[in-house]
Amino acid sequence: MMKFSFCLLFVSLFLFSCQESNRPSKNDAEAFTVESMGKHMSILASDEFEGRMPCSPGEDKTVSYLIDELKDMGLKAGMGSSYTQDVPLIEIEGFPDDKMVLDYGNEKVNLNILDDYVIHSQRKADEVSIKDSELVFCGYGIVAPERDWNDFKGMDLKGKTAVVLINDPGFGGQDSTFFKGNTMTYYGRWTYKYEEADRQGADGLLIIHETSSAGYPWTVVKSSWTGGQQGLSGMDRSNDCGMKGWVSLDTAKELFDKAGLDMAKEIRAARKQDFQPKSLKAKASINIRNKYTECTSQNVMAVYPGSKRADEYIVYTAHWDHIGIGRKVKEDSIYNGALDNATGVTALLEIAKAFTLSDKKPERSIAFLFVTAEEQGLLGSEYYVTNSSIPLNKMVCNLNMDGVNPAGKMKDFTIVGMGHSEMDEYAENAAYEDGRYVMNEVEPEKGYFYRSDHFNFAKAGIPALYAEGGYDHWDKGKDYAIKFKDGYVKDRYHAPSDEFDAEEWNFDGFIQDAKIYYRIGNNMANSQDWPKWYEDSEFRRAIVK
């Protein structure tokens, strides 16, 4: 018994000493201050920065601000001799007809832009015309050979426009193994549906919007898919769908009714393997006039070199962009993007400062990457991962921040996409030290795992963490936390009202999450571990050291 107690004491002391060596120094507390955070956010989310749209005067101000801050910290340039990486973009501003004409043979029906549909084109062309393109209901628009699933079987989509459902066939069901049940897979994401419609050679694609399935209301569709739409330049999209966009749920119901179809019945049929596409008995016509420009945006990166294994990197990310100046709402047209994502940028600046203030230099290098054009489809991170300044097999993990909690201190640390990799365990250990607990995302059906920049790192095989507190308020409980979050999505997400409010926001939760992200990165930097994907994750890879 004495021998066992001695061994237990030795192990406990050893673990304690390891934890102490990896803890932030006392000086690190200077990094996470309300004054510093308030300064960053009030500047980045100000009207002067014009909503931080890539390739705008707002970008110039944002990039200059970031570089100045990183230089002041004494951090090295992360792109060779430069702090920036050029990201070639093309911006296409489409001007669709106010009416989409549907020809039913015996009558013509006009759909109204914004109320009934929102569309754009990704083709680099002065004008794109869809003429008498048959509307065909193609279920969820999925081709998944590993599931023996094909929503387009038997249908040649040339000369036709696919009408598809958002999300997965498993959404709303009881079987968690059927397309992961209520947890959205990439097949359920709108970006996948765009890609598959391109592969099918369709004239166009219309996604049926439904708030709970999409994860956001129709107002977000109107704000996000109107005005200039950006993509990576140099890609040949001449054979892509000419028209891509959304139809409202009410409009979709009318389409089914006029085709003599029971929409609810057809949705149930679309959840089965033997689903067959069905004509909606209407031919659509519309013109889109395009104005396009090509420009160069910039990713910004700085590096804090490691003391022992400097060729191995912990990569932090936050997107600096938002959607700029757009459709006026309540006399305001500047989409400031305070929560989305001036908070993430601020947190990353504070974390970078914490590393520079630490008495102990990390053994691995730390990269602080601020990416562009996340709002336009994760473009900056996509470009970086395919043109990275760090070899992918030297990236230990990615820690991504997008929308850091402004509601106050939380008991939870909610992992988006929990169950993919051992990053869950590192997060749980760090949360435990704070008296917090980890939990899976509350709304996995909304596909948040595929909606921020960590996704591009995950696709490249790099274990990634995207987490936040936000569902169990330390003092006010779960109902308050969820009400706060739901209110933001309903009233502020991708709206001009997403503004910084120093009096309304509570910085306790913000500091709490910034510190836990710092500690996870610091622990990883002073470890020799290489986190692994779990066996059942679609992103699993063999880590090459």
C-alpha positions, 0 to 999 in steps of 0.5 A: 500500500505504501509503495502504491501511494508513493507511486501515485504521489510521484505520478501526481507531482509529475503531472502537476509539474508538466501542467505548471510548465505549460500554464500561461505565465502571470504576465499573460493576463496583461494580454486579455484586457477589456480595454485592449479588446474594446479598442480592437473591436470598436475600430474593426467594426466601425463605419470607417472600415465599411464592413471590411469587404475584400477588395474595398477601402475597408480591406486596405484599412483592415490589413494595415491595422493588422500588420501594424499590430503584429509588427508592434508585438515583434512577430515575424512575417508569416509569408516569407518576407511579407505579412501578406499573401495575395489572394486572386479574386473575381467579383461578379455583381449580378443584376437579374430580371425583377421577374422570373417567368414560369411557363406552364403551357396554358399560363405564365406565372411571374416570380418576384425577386427577393420575395420569391427567389434570389439568384446569381451567376458564377460565370465570367460572362456579361450576360447569362440567359436561362430560356425555357429551362424545365424545373425538375425536383431532384430531392436533396441534390445528392450523389453519394456512391458509398451510400448507393444514393443518387438523386439525379438517377435517370435524369439528364439535366442538360437544358433543365434547372434542378430544384433541391432541398437544403440539408440531408435526408436524415434531418428530422428523422430518428436514425442517427446513422442515416446521413448522420441524422440531424447532424448535417454532412457536407452533402447537406451544405449549399456549397456541395449542392452547387458543386453537384449541379455543376457536375450534372450539367444543369442550366441552373439550381434553385435550393428550397429555403427552410429556416430550421434546415438552412440554419438562418432565415430568408433575410440572410439569403437576401443579404448574402446572395445579393450584390457582389459575389466573390470567388477565386479568380482563374477558375474556368466556370464556363460549364457551370450552372448559369443560374444558382440561388434559392426559392422561398418555402412558400414559393416552393409550395406553389411550384409543387401545387401547380405541378399537381404534387403533394410537397410533403409526400415528395419530401418523404419520397426524397428521403428514400434510396429509390427516389426518382426526380420529377418534373415540376411541369414549368419552364423557367426563363430569366436573364442575368446581366453581370458586372465583373471585376478581378482584384487581389485580396490579402491573407495576413499572417505572422509567426512566433518561432518555436524554441525546439521544434520550430518547423512544426506549427500550431495554426490559429485562424480568424477571418477578417472580412465581412460583407461590406456595404449592401442592401439598406435596412432601417436606413443603415447599409454598412454591414459592420460584422462586429460579432462576425468576425471582429470578435475572432480577429480581436481574440486572435490578436490578444492570443498573439500578444499573450504568447509574446508576453509569456516568460516561456517561449513555445517549443513549436512555432505558432502561426496567426493567420487572418484570412480573407473572403470567408463570407464569400465561401471560405475563399481565403482559407481555401487559397492558403491551404492550397498555396500554404507557406507551411508544409501541410504535414508540419501543421499539427492542428488548426484552432479557428475562431469565428464569432466569440461569445459576447454574452458573458461567462459560460459553463459550457465550451461547445465544440462544433463538429464534435467527434471528428478528432482528438482535438475534442480531448485537448479541448475537454482537458482545458475546459476542465481546468476552468471548471467548464464542460464540453458539449456537442453543438446544439444545432448540428443540423445547421452544418456549422462545421462546414461554414467556417475556415477550419473546414478547409484545414480539415479537408486537407487532413489537419485536425481542427477545433472550432468551439465557443461558450454560448449555451450555459451562462455561468450566472443566468443559465441555459435559457438566457444563453440560448435566447441571446444566441437566437436573438443574434441569429434572428436580428443581427446575423449578416445584417447592418445591426451586427454592430459593436456595443460596449455597454450591451456586450459582456467581455467576461465570456470573450476573455474566457474563450480567448484564454482557453484557446490560448491555453489549448494552443500553448499546451499543444505547442509544448507537447510532442503530440500529433492529434489524430482523427477518429476512425469514423471521421470523413477527414481521417488521415495518417499524420506524416511527421 
